[in-house]
Amino acid sequence: MTTGVLRNPDFLRFLSSHVANELGANISRVALPLVAVMALNAGPTEVGVLSALQTVAFLLIGLPAGVWVDRLRRRRVMMASDLARFVLLGSIPLAGQLGLLSIELMFTVALLAGVAQVFNDVADQTYLPQLVDTRQLGDGNAKLEVVRSGAFLAGPGVGGALVQLLGATRTLTATALGALASVIFLRSITVPDPPPADTRRDPLLHGIREGLAYVRQDRLLLAFAASSAIANLCISGVTGLSVLFLAQDVELAPGVIGVLFMSGGIGGLLGGLTGGRLAARFGVARVTWMAAVVAAPSGLLLPFTEADWRVVCFPLASMALSWAATLSNVGQITYRQTSTPDHLLGRVNASVRFMTWGAMPLGALLGGIVAQQIGVRQALWVLMAGRLLAFVPLLLSPLPRMRDFAKSPAQVSS
């Protein structure tokens, strides 16, 4: 019987680095556009480009990043990424003090900070199996999901308060210091940072193909990727339309809209807090697919939202879907960490993220096109109906016949 993951001092240091990193990243998503608006009088197009540049890096370098992470020491990659973010984010308030701040500089910082975050995210999921016992991976991933969801929930509010208190540029100083704090926590971990298991230096494209091929030949990995891609495609369209839906169709005040949007973070937080217990009682694999099946119909509540008692439909749908997504993430990440050879784990993590996150900009575009043709509320019905299909790849995979991930799909009888 293994002890709880929170009794592992090195995991607590790793978790602390996550708190600093995730909170800082979510604050910067608010602070960067506010700096552009308040200090540079940026217009909607410039703010849109700035927001896109913060996330486009995964599409640009997500696959090669997995190859490079497999060839390097993972903790050093995370520390280097955090140091890069510290310098990049810290350059904006410094440029403001020197009178050198420009929208071009902010575009550059947003893009490069996004690149650093890509490497950090890939190395992060690849590093945890080196830090904790295999039996603690599910619990460890659940705790990390609590941090991610809590930061997503608190980050915008904390960012807004800091901007009000310190000003937008000084708030970025605080986020830069958060990245530096993450480096310090990572540096304090006592478990050795082992050298890469794969010492080959094959061509980059060969390494990318290896990661994609491994995902393609593993029925469960492929099912997870397909399910997440469908879910992200539809939810990204919903997210892009939700503000317009609540403001124009439902006619809610901005303050109420802000509160409703917090519900997704609450659902994710609850998923992280309950994930470990549910997995221990019912099995990680079983919880992974059951959460997806049970919560999927709740998305159909969202288009019922009106400016009366039916306003509760929006937070109920958001909380249920976020709760299920968090449980699914814990299961998927745990499976990848336990089933993938160490020398391929970075490439596999990057390949899965490329496939699942690549659906997000397509979903946002699709949502806008459908809404333009049939209306916003009707588009939400279409997207949420499409979201129901996300669990189909899981039901057609070996997952429903598994309790835990002790056996690979190849070992599960058909």
PLY file of the C-alpha trace (Angstrom):
ply
format ascii 1.0
element vertex 414
property float x
property float y
property float z
element edge 413
property int vertex1
property int vertex2
end_header
0.00 0.00 0.00
1.46 3.36 -1.01
1.32 6.59 1.01
-0.51 9.67 -0.20
1.28 11.74 -2.80
1.12 14.84 -0.58
3.49 13.12 1.84
6.17 13.27 -0.85
8.19 16.47 -0.20
9.46 16.63 -3.77
5.93 16.38 -5.14
4.94 19.27 -2.86
7.78 21.34 -4.34
6.61 20.38 -7.82
3.03 21.28 -6.88
4.22 24.64 -5.53
5.94 25.39 -8.83
2.62 24.63 -10.52
0.78 27.09 -8.28
3.21 29.87 -9.18
3.29 28.96 -12.87
-0.42 28.34 -13.51
-1.59 31.37 -11.53
0.94 33.59 -13.28
-0.04 32.26 -16.73
-3.75 32.93 -16.09
-3.05 36.39 -14.72
-0.91 37.25 -17.75
-3.75 36.28 -20.11
-5.72 39.15 -18.54
-2.82 41.53 -17.97
-1.26 41.40 -21.45
-4.40 42.58 -23.31
-5.01 45.21 -20.61
-1.49 46.59 -21.07
-2.13 46.78 -24.80
-5.42 48.63 -24.27
-4.43 50.89 -21.38
-0.86 51.76 -22.33
-1.00 51.57 -26.13
-4.68 52.23 -26.95
-4.81 48.95 -28.91
-7.97 48.26 -30.92
-10.01 45.04 -31.16
-7.92 43.60 -34.01
-4.64 44.14 -32.15
-6.06 42.65 -28.95
-7.35 39.65 -30.92
-3.94 39.08 -32.51
-2.28 39.39 -29.10
-4.61 36.79 -27.59
-4.09 34.42 -30.52
-0.30 34.71 -30.27
-0.40 33.47 -26.68
-1.77 30.07 -27.78
-0.67 29.59 -31.40
2.70 28.13 -30.42
1.26 24.67 -29.84
0.21 24.46 -33.46
3.55 25.84 -34.65
6.03 23.86 -32.57
3.98 21.39 -30.53
5.25 18.31 -32.38
8.95 19.24 -32.54
8.83 20.27 -28.87
8.02 16.67 -27.94
11.10 15.40 -29.78
13.36 17.97 -28.10
11.95 17.28 -24.63
12.72 13.55 -25.07
16.34 14.47 -25.83
16.82 16.69 -22.76
16.54 16.51 -18.96
12.89 17.31 -18.27
13.32 19.40 -15.10
15.94 21.54 -16.81
13.52 22.15 -19.69
10.87 23.39 -17.25
13.36 25.62 -15.43
14.66 27.08 -18.69
11.08 27.72 -19.86
10.21 29.50 -16.64
13.36 31.60 -16.80
12.48 32.57 -20.37
8.99 33.63 -19.27
10.50 35.62 -16.38
12.71 37.58 -18.77
10.03 38.02 -21.44
7.23 39.16 -19.13
9.63 41.32 -17.13
10.72 43.10 -20.31
7.31 44.75 -20.75
7.27 46.85 -17.55
10.95 47.64 -18.12
10.19 48.82 -21.66
7.32 50.90 -20.26
9.66 52.61 -17.82
12.15 53.36 -20.59
9.49 54.62 -23.00
10.16 51.75 -25.43
6.87 49.86 -25.12
5.19 49.09 -28.45
2.53 46.72 -29.76
5.20 44.96 -31.82
7.15 44.22 -28.64
4.02 42.85 -27.00
3.29 40.63 -29.99
6.84 39.26 -29.78
6.61 38.66 -26.03
3.22 36.93 -26.35
4.51 34.59 -29.06
7.80 33.71 -27.35
6.17 33.29 -23.92
3.71 30.91 -25.60
6.63 28.94 -27.06
8.18 28.68 -23.58
4.85 27.51 -22.17
4.64 24.74 -24.80
7.97 23.29 -23.68
6.97 23.65 -20.04
3.66 21.84 -20.55
5.18 18.93 -22.50
8.06 18.47 -20.04
5.68 18.81 -17.09
3.51 15.80 -18.00
6.62 13.86 -18.98
8.45 14.55 -15.70
5.88 13.44 -13.10
6.53 9.66 -13.51
10.16 10.33 -12.54
9.04 12.04 -9.33
6.38 9.76 -7.80
5.56 6.08 -7.51
3.53 4.61 -10.37
0.65 3.93 -7.96
0.61 7.64 -7.06
0.32 8.95 -10.62
-3.48 9.15 -10.63
-3.53 10.99 -7.29
-0.69 13.25 -8.39
-2.39 14.17 -11.66
-5.62 14.89 -9.76
-3.78 17.29 -7.44
-2.19 19.04 -10.42
-5.64 19.37 -12.00
-6.87 21.05 -8.79
-4.11 23.63 -9.22
-4.87 24.16 -12.91
-8.59 24.56 -12.31
-8.08 26.76 -9.28
-5.69 28.98 -11.22
-8.12 29.16 -14.13
-10.86 30.14 -11.69
-8.86 32.64 -9.63
-6.42 33.96 -12.23
-8.68 36.44 -14.07
-10.07 37.81 -10.81
-6.64 38.14 -9.22
-5.34 39.67 -12.45
-8.12 42.24 -12.50
-7.53 43.12 -8.83
-3.77 43.47 -9.36
-4.29 45.67 -12.41
-6.63 47.86 -10.34
-4.14 48.00 -7.48
-0.75 48.08 -9.22
-1.49 49.00 -12.82
-1.27 46.70 -15.85
2.48 46.85 -16.44
3.35 46.27 -12.76
1.00 43.30 -12.71
3.19 41.71 -15.38
6.13 42.20 -13.02
4.24 40.08 -10.49
3.60 37.34 -13.06
7.28 37.40 -14.04
8.22 36.91 -10.39
5.80 33.96 -10.29
7.77 32.32 -13.10
10.98 32.91 -11.14
9.39 31.37 -8.02
8.55 28.30 -10.09
12.24 27.96 -11.03
13.22 28.12 -7.36
10.73 25.42 -6.38
11.88 23.16 -9.23
15.53 23.75 -8.32
14.82 22.59 -4.75
13.59 19.13 -5.79
16.01 16.54 -4.43
15.23 13.63 -6.79
17.95 13.58 -9.47
16.97 14.84 -12.90
17.97 11.79 -14.98
19.53 12.10 -18.42
17.28 11.33 -21.39
16.63 7.64 -22.03
16.87 8.18 -25.80
20.40 9.26 -26.71
19.86 8.96 -30.46
19.89 12.05 -32.63
17.64 10.98 -35.46
16.28 13.61 -37.85
13.52 15.75 -36.35
10.83 14.50 -38.72
11.70 10.90 -37.84
11.16 11.68 -34.15
7.84 13.38 -34.88
6.67 10.40 -36.92
7.60 8.03 -34.08
5.39 9.93 -31.64
2.44 10.09 -34.03
2.84 6.43 -35.00
2.84 5.33 -31.36
-0.44 7.18 -30.74
-1.95 5.73 -33.92
-1.11 2.10 -33.07
-2.34 2.29 -29.45
-6.13 1.88 -29.61
-6.70 3.59 -26.27
-4.43 6.56 -26.95
-6.10 7.04 -30.32
-9.56 6.85 -28.75
-8.58 9.43 -26.11
-7.21 11.77 -28.78
-10.30 11.40 -30.98
-12.67 11.95 -28.05
-10.81 15.03 -26.84
-10.56 16.47 -30.34
-14.34 16.18 -30.82
-15.01 17.69 -27.40
-12.55 20.56 -27.95
-13.92 21.26 -31.43
-17.44 21.74 -30.07
-16.59 23.39 -26.75
-14.29 25.93 -28.44
-17.20 26.97 -30.64
-19.43 27.26 -27.57
-16.81 29.29 -25.69
-16.43 31.72 -28.56
-20.20 32.28 -28.74
-21.02 32.27 -25.02
-20.30 35.95 -24.33
-22.37 36.98 -27.34
-25.16 34.58 -26.31
-25.34 35.80 -22.72
-25.01 39.49 -23.59
-27.31 39.73 -26.61
-29.68 36.77 -26.59
-30.13 36.39 -22.83
-29.43 40.11 -22.13
-27.47 39.70 -18.91
-25.33 42.38 -17.26
-21.53 42.08 -17.64
-21.08 41.36 -13.92
-23.51 38.45 -14.07
-21.77 37.09 -17.17
-18.45 37.17 -15.33
-19.89 35.20 -12.41
-21.42 32.62 -14.75
-18.08 32.08 -16.48
-16.49 31.22 -13.13
-18.67 28.11 -12.94
-16.43 26.19 -15.34
-13.47 26.70 -13.02
-15.53 25.52 -10.06
-16.45 22.33 -11.92
-12.83 21.68 -12.78
-11.79 22.28 -9.19
-14.40 19.79 -7.97
-13.19 17.29 -10.53
-9.63 17.58 -9.27
-10.73 17.25 -5.63
-12.93 14.18 -6.24
-10.84 12.50 -8.94
-8.44 10.69 -6.62
-11.19 9.29 -4.38
-13.37 8.17 -7.29
-10.41 6.53 -9.03
-9.43 4.68 -5.87
-12.97 3.37 -5.38
-14.04 2.57 -8.94
-10.77 2.44 -10.91
-9.07 5.11 -13.02
-10.15 3.63 -16.37
-13.75 3.16 -15.29
-14.05 6.72 -13.95
-12.49 8.12 -17.13
-15.21 6.86 -19.46
-18.13 6.97 -17.02
-17.57 10.67 -16.33
-17.64 11.41 -20.05
-20.84 9.42 -20.63
-22.72 10.71 -17.57
-21.87 14.41 -18.00
-22.20 14.71 -21.79
-26.01 15.25 -21.87
-25.70 18.12 -19.37
-24.33 20.30 -22.18
-27.83 20.37 -23.69
-28.94 22.49 -20.71
-26.86 25.45 -21.86
-29.04 26.67 -24.78
-32.06 26.74 -22.40
-30.48 29.66 -20.50
-32.76 32.68 -20.06
-32.74 35.80 -17.84
-34.98 34.17 -15.19
-34.70 31.03 -13.07
-33.37 29.26 -16.18
-30.15 31.24 -15.83
-28.94 28.32 -13.68
-28.79 26.18 -16.82
-25.53 27.83 -17.89
-23.52 27.20 -14.68
-24.96 23.70 -14.26
-23.88 22.73 -17.78
-20.47 24.39 -17.40
-19.76 22.79 -14.04
-20.79 19.30 -15.17
-18.73 19.43 -18.36
-15.67 20.86 -16.59
-15.95 18.26 -13.82
-16.06 15.46 -16.39
-13.23 16.98 -18.45
-10.99 17.12 -15.40
-11.65 13.48 -14.51
-11.02 12.53 -18.13
-7.76 14.49 -18.18
-6.52 12.74 -15.05
-7.26 9.33 -16.58
-5.80 10.12 -19.98
-2.59 11.63 -18.60
-2.15 8.75 -16.14
-2.57 6.22 -18.95
-0.01 7.95 -21.15
2.46 8.12 -18.27
2.09 4.45 -17.33
1.86 2.87 -20.78
4.33 4.88 -22.88
8.06 4.06 -22.87
9.99 6.83 -21.16
12.07 7.67 -24.22
8.85 8.35 -26.21
6.75 10.07 -23.56
7.57 13.64 -24.59
6.72 12.95 -28.22
3.51 11.13 -27.32
2.38 13.94 -24.99
3.13 16.51 -27.68
1.40 14.48 -30.40
-1.78 14.10 -28.34
-1.83 17.79 -27.45
-1.24 18.78 -31.05
-4.21 16.70 -32.19
-6.55 17.78 -29.41
-5.59 21.44 -29.16
-5.42 21.78 -32.93
-9.19 21.30 -33.00
-9.77 24.39 -30.85
-9.21 27.19 -33.40
-11.19 25.15 -35.94
-14.06 24.90 -33.47
-14.07 28.62 -32.80
-14.21 29.27 -36.55
-16.94 26.66 -37.05
-19.03 28.13 -34.24
-18.92 31.58 -35.80
-19.88 30.28 -39.24
-22.82 28.23 -37.92
-24.05 31.10 -35.74
-23.91 33.46 -38.72
-26.12 31.10 -40.70
-28.73 29.95 -38.16
-28.36 32.16 -35.07
-26.34 31.98 -31.84
-28.76 29.93 -29.71
-29.35 27.46 -32.55
-25.59 27.14 -33.07
-25.21 26.25 -29.39
-27.75 23.45 -29.85
-25.78 22.10 -32.82
-22.43 22.29 -31.01
-23.70 20.72 -27.80
-25.37 17.94 -29.79
-22.03 17.37 -31.51
-20.37 17.31 -28.08
-22.44 14.20 -27.26
-20.42 12.28 -29.85
-17.19 12.78 -27.91
-17.69 9.66 -25.80
-18.33 7.39 -28.79
-14.59 6.69 -29.49
-14.22 5.73 -25.81
-17.13 3.29 -25.92
-15.69 1.68 -29.06
-12.27 1.25 -27.41
-11.11 -1.30 -24.82
-11.71 1.29 -22.06
-15.19 0.12 -20.88
-13.74 -3.36 -20.18
-10.98 -1.98 -17.95
-11.01 -0.99 -14.29
-7.49 0.40 -14.14
-4.63 0.87 -16.54
-2.53 -2.03 -15.23
-3.06 -3.80 -18.55
-2.46 -2.37 -21.98
-5.24 -2.52 -24.56
-3.41 -5.36 -26.28
-3.85 -7.42 -23.11
-7.59 -6.79 -22.89
-9.65 -9.51 -24.52
-11.97 -8.39 -27.27
0 1
1 2
2 3
3 4
4 5
5 6
6 7
7 8
8 9
9 10
10 11
11 12
12 13
13 14
14 15
15 16
16 17
17 18
18 19
19 20
20 21
21 22
22 23
23 24
24 25
25 26
26 27
27 28
28 29
29 30
30 31
31 32
32 33
33 34
34 35
35 36
36 37
37 38
38 39
39 40
40 41
41 42
42 43
43 44
44 45
45 46
46 47
47 48
48 49
49 50
50 51
51 52
52 53
53 54
54 55
55 56
56 57
57 58
58 59
59 60
60 61
61 62
62 63
63 64
64 65
65 66
66 67
67 68
68 69
69 70
70 71
71 72
72 73
73 74
74 75
75 76
76 77
77 78
78 79
79 80
80 81
81 82
82 83
83 84
84 85
85 86
86 87
87 88
88 89
89 90
90 91
91 92
92 93
93 94
94 95
95 96
96 97
97 98
98 99
99 100
100 101
101 102
102 103
103 104
104 105
105 106
106 107
107 108
108 109
109 110
110 111
111 112
112 113
113 114
114 115
115 116
116 117
117 118
118 119
119 120
120 121
121 122
122 123
123 124
124 125
125 126
126 127
127 128
128 129
129 130
130 131
131 132
132 133
133 134
134 135
135 136
136 137
137 138
138 139
139 140
140 141
141 142
142 143
143 144
144 145
145 146
146 147
147 148
148 149
149 150
150 151
151 152
152 153
153 154
154 155
155 156
156 157
157 158
158 159
159 160
160 161
161 162
162 163
163 164
164 165
165 166
166 167
167 168
168 169
169 170
170 171
171 172
172 173
173 174
174 175
175 176
176 177
177 178
178 179
179 180
180 181
181 182
182 183
183 184
184 185
185 186
186 187
187 188
188 189
189 190
190 191
191 192
192 193
193 194
194 195
195 196
196 197
197 198
198 199
199 200
200 201
201 202
202 203
203 204
204 205
205 206
206 207
207 208
208 209
209 210
210 211
211 212
212 213
213 214
214 215
215 216
216 217
217 218
218 219
219 220
220 221
221 222
222 223
223 224
224 225
225 226
226 227
227 228
228 229
229 230
230 231
231 232
232 233
233 234
234 235
235 236
236 237
237 238
238 239
239 240
240 241
241 242
242 243
243 244
244 245
245 246
246 247
247 248
248 249
249 250
250 251
251 252
252 253
253 254
254 255
255 256
256 257
257 258
258 259
259 260
260 261
261 262
262 263
263 264
264 265
265 266
266 267
267 268
268 269
269 270
270 271
271 272
272 273
273 274
274 275
275 276
276 277
277 278
278 279
279 280
280 281
281 282
282 283
283 284
284 285
285 286
286 287
287 288
288 289
289 290
290 291
291 292
292 293
293 294
294 295
295 296
296 297
297 298
298 299
299 300
300 301
301 302
302 303
303 304
304 305
305 306
306 307
307 308
308 309
309 310
310 311
311 312
312 313
313 314
314 315
315 316
316 317
317 318
318 319
319 320
320 321
321 322
322 323
323 324
324 325
325 326
326 327
327 328
328 329
329 330
330 331
331 332
332 333
333 334
334 335
335 336
336 337
337 338
338 339
339 340
340 341
341 342
342 343
343 344
344 345
345 346
346 347
347 348
348 349
349 350
350 351
351 352
352 353
353 354
354 355
355 356
356 357
357 358
358 359
359 360
360 361
361 362
362 363
363 364
364 365
365 366
366 367
367 368
368 369
369 370
370 371
371 372
372 373
373 374
374 375
375 376
376 377
377 378
378 379
379 380
380 381
381 382
382 383
383 384
384 385
385 386
386 387
387 388
388 389
389 390
390 391
391 392
392 393
393 394
394 395
395 396
396 397
397 398
398 399
399 400
400 401
401 402
402 403
403 404
404 405
405 406
406 407
407 408
408 409
409 410
410 411
411 412
412 413
